[in-house]
């Protein structure tokens, strides 16, 4: 057998199965390319072959690690939404000032969305699908909700000190903060079309989060 033929066969074999210490790196590589593919095309239109080609591996290797497209998609969701759980875990630790916590929450979530564009797109796909995938991770969803329970005592303390209104709903306040961040980043192209404004440059995005934070802080203060 010619050396070139032997090299080709060896390469194909290598692409078709995990190789010791490289196995986890290869698995993570597939997971990252799957995340990009699902975010770009949606879970229904993405094929395992597309993911394999992006990752530069044989489709059989994708099956070896993840068994099916559905299981791979769920792992992608678990991976990226675990980051959201981590983001919300320690926002209020050691904090007693409501306005400082709101500023940290919005800036942290806004940065997360800007640097994890796949998260924004996957979240939109999930909402189009009635959150079918996220429903498989009810525990993580509950952890996110639980991580934001710090808002109620902060509001009560601030209201007692006359620094915010007493009638503020903690859940609605969190939703307002997250919504202000997510909407601008997920609708930039259409906002530019509708309003003839810059909504996608870094400068525009910096301006928006500063504006949104001012509106939220001003909205909670006593009249």
C-alpha positions as CSV (number, residue, x, y, z in Angstrom):
1,X,0.0,0.0,0.0
2,X,1.3,3.5,-0.9
3,X,2.2,5.8,2.0
4,X,-0.3,8.4,0.8
5,X,-3.1,5.8,0.9
6,X,-2.1,4.6,4.3
7,X,-2.1,8.1,5.6
8,X,-5.6,8.7,4.2
9,X,-6.9,5.5,5.9
10,X,-5.3,6.4,9.2
11,X,-6.8,9.9,9.1
12,X,-10.3,8.5,8.4
13,X,-10.0,6.0,11.2
14,X,-8.8,8.8,13.5
15,X,-11.8,11.0,12.5
16,X,-14.2,8.1,13.2
17,X,-13.4,7.3,16.8
18,X,-12.1,9.0,20.0
19,X,-8.4,8.9,20.7
20,X,-7.5,8.7,24.4
21,X,-6.7,12.0,26.0
22,X,-8.0,13.9,23.0
23,X,-11.5,12.4,23.4
24,X,-12.9,15.1,25.7
25,X,-11.4,17.9,23.6
26,X,-13.0,16.3,20.5
27,X,-16.3,16.0,22.3
28,X,-16.2,19.7,23.4
29,X,-15.3,20.7,19.8
30,X,-18.3,18.9,18.5
31,X,-20.5,20.5,21.2
32,X,-19.3,24.0,20.3
33,X,-19.9,23.5,16.6
34,X,-23.3,22.0,17.3
35,X,-24.1,25.1,19.4
36,X,-23.2,27.4,16.5
37,X,-25.2,25.3,14.0
38,X,-28.3,25.0,16.2
39,X,-28.2,28.8,16.9
40,X,-27.8,29.6,13.2
41,X,-30.4,27.2,11.7
42,X,-32.5,26.1,14.6
43,X,-32.8,22.6,16.0
44,X,-35.3,21.3,13.5
45,X,-33.3,22.3,10.4
46,X,-29.8,21.3,11.6
47,X,-28.5,17.9,10.5
48,X,-25.9,15.9,12.3
49,X,-24.0,15.7,9.1
50,X,-23.8,19.5,9.1
51,X,-22.4,19.5,12.6
52,X,-19.9,16.8,11.7
53,X,-18.6,18.8,8.7
54,X,-18.3,21.9,10.8
55,X,-16.3,20.0,13.5
56,X,-14.2,18.2,10.9
57,X,-15.2,14.7,12.1
58,X,-17.0,11.7,10.9
59,X,-20.7,11.6,11.6
60,X,-20.3,8.3,13.4
61,X,-18.2,10.1,16.0
62,X,-21.0,12.5,16.7
63,X,-23.3,9.5,17.3
64,X,-20.7,7.9,19.5
65,X,-20.7,10.8,21.9
66,X,-24.3,12.0,21.7
67,X,-26.4,9.1,20.3
68,X,-28.9,11.4,18.5
69,X,-29.5,14.9,17.3
70,X,-32.1,15.5,20.1
71,X,-29.6,14.5,22.8
72,X,-26.9,16.7,21.3
73,X,-29.3,19.6,21.2
74,X,-30.3,19.1,24.9
75,X,-26.6,19.0,25.8
76,X,-26.0,22.3,24.0
77,X,-28.9,23.8,26.0
78,X,-27.6,22.5,29.2
79,X,-24.1,23.8,28.6
80,X,-25.1,27.3,27.6
81,X,-27.9,27.8,30.2
82,X,-25.6,26.5,32.9
83,X,-23.6,29.6,32.2
84,X,-26.7,31.7,32.9
85,X,-27.2,29.9,36.2
86,X,-23.6,30.7,37.1
87,X,-24.1,34.4,36.1
88,X,-27.1,34.8,38.4
89,X,-25.6,33.0,41.4
90,X,-23.6,35.6,43.3
91,X,-24.9,39.0,42.1
92,X,-26.3,40.0,45.5
93,X,-23.7,38.4,47.8
94,X,-22.6,41.0,50.3
95,X,-24.7,43.7,48.6
96,X,-27.3,45.8,50.4
97,X,-27.9,48.6,47.9
98,X,-30.7,47.9,45.5
99,X,-29.5,50.3,42.8
100,X,-26.0,48.8,42.8
101,X,-27.4,45.3,42.5
102,X,-29.6,46.3,39.6
103,X,-26.6,47.9,37.8
104,X,-24.5,44.8,38.3
105,X,-27.4,42.6,37.1
106,X,-28.0,44.5,33.9
107,X,-24.3,45.0,33.1
108,X,-23.5,41.4,33.7
109,X,-26.4,40.0,31.7
110,X,-25.9,42.5,28.9
111,X,-22.2,41.5,28.6
112,X,-23.2,37.8,28.7
113,X,-25.7,38.3,25.8
114,X,-23.1,40.3,23.8
115,X,-20.4,37.7,24.2
116,X,-22.7,34.7,23.9
117,X,-24.7,35.4,20.7
118,X,-25.6,31.7,20.4
119,X,-27.4,32.0,23.7
120,X,-29.6,34.9,22.3
121,X,-30.4,32.9,19.2
122,X,-31.1,29.6,21.0
123,X,-33.4,31.4,23.4
124,X,-35.4,32.8,20.5
125,X,-35.5,29.3,18.8
126,X,-36.7,27.8,22.1
127,X,-39.5,30.4,22.4
128,X,-40.6,29.6,18.9
129,X,-40.8,25.9,20.0
130,X,-42.7,26.6,23.2
131,X,-39.5,26.0,25.2
132,X,-39.6,22.2,24.4
133,X,-35.9,21.8,25.1
134,X,-35.8,23.9,28.2
135,X,-38.7,22.0,29.8
136,X,-36.3,19.0,30.0
137,X,-34.2,21.1,32.4
138,X,-36.9,22.2,34.9
139,X,-34.3,22.0,37.7
140,X,-32.0,24.5,36.1
141,X,-34.9,26.8,35.3
142,X,-35.9,26.7,38.9
143,X,-32.3,27.5,39.9
144,X,-32.4,30.6,37.8
145,X,-35.7,31.7,39.4
146,X,-34.3,30.9,42.9
147,X,-31.1,32.9,42.2
148,X,-33.2,36.0,41.7
149,X,-35.1,35.7,45.0
150,X,-32.6,38.2,46.5
151,X,-34.6,41.0,44.9
152,X,-37.5,41.0,47.4
153,X,-35.6,41.8,50.6
154,X,-33.5,44.4,48.7
155,X,-36.7,46.1,47.6
156,X,-38.2,46.0,51.1
157,X,-35.1,47.4,52.7
158,X,-34.8,50.2,50.1
159,X,-38.5,51.0,50.5
160,X,-38.1,51.2,54.2
161,X,-35.2,53.7,53.8
162,X,-37.2,55.7,51.3
163,X,-35.0,54.9,48.4
164,X,-37.6,53.0,46.2
165,X,-41.3,52.5,45.9
166,X,-42.9,49.9,48.1
167,X,-45.3,48.7,45.3
168,X,-42.5,47.2,43.1
169,X,-43.0,43.6,42.1
170,X,-39.7,41.8,42.4
171,X,-40.3,39.4,39.5
172,X,-41.4,42.2,37.2
173,X,-38.3,44.2,38.1
174,X,-36.0,41.3,37.2
175,X,-37.9,40.8,34.0
176,X,-37.6,44.5,33.2
177,X,-33.8,44.4,33.7
178,X,-33.4,41.2,31.6
179,X,-35.8,42.4,28.9
180,X,-34.1,45.8,28.5
181,X,-30.8,43.9,27.8
182,X,-32.1,41.1,25.6
183,X,-34.5,43.1,23.3
184,X,-31.9,45.5,22.0
185,X,-29.4,42.8,21.3
186,X,-31.8,40.4,19.6
187,X,-33.7,43.0,17.5
188,X,-30.8,45.2,16.4
189,X,-31.2,44.7,12.6
190,X,-35.0,45.4,12.6
191,X,-34.6,48.4,14.9
192,X,-32.2,49.9,12.4
193,X,-34.7,49.3,9.6
194,X,-37.7,50.7,11.5
195,X,-36.1,53.8,13.1
196,X,-33.1,54.5,10.8
197,X,-30.8,54.4,13.9
198,X,-27.5,52.7,14.8
199,X,-28.5,49.6,16.9
200,X,-25.7,47.2,16.1
201,X,-22.4,48.9,16.6
202,X,-20.4,48.6,19.9
203,X,-21.0,52.3,20.5
204,X,-24.7,52.0,20.1
205,X,-24.9,49.0,22.4
206,X,-22.8,50.8,25.1
207,X,-25.1,53.8,24.8
208,X,-28.2,51.6,25.1
209,X,-27.2,49.8,28.3
210,X,-26.4,53.1,30.0
211,X,-29.7,54.6,28.9
212,X,-31.7,51.5,30.0
213,X,-30.0,51.4,33.4
214,X,-30.9,55.1,34.0
215,X,-34.6,54.4,33.1
216,X,-34.8,51.4,35.4
217,X,-33.2,53.2,38.3
218,X,-35.3,56.2,37.8
219,X,-38.4,54.1,37.6
220,X,-38.0,52.5,41.1
221,X,-37.4,55.7,43.0
222,X,-40.2,57.3,45.0
223,X,-42.2,60.0,43.3
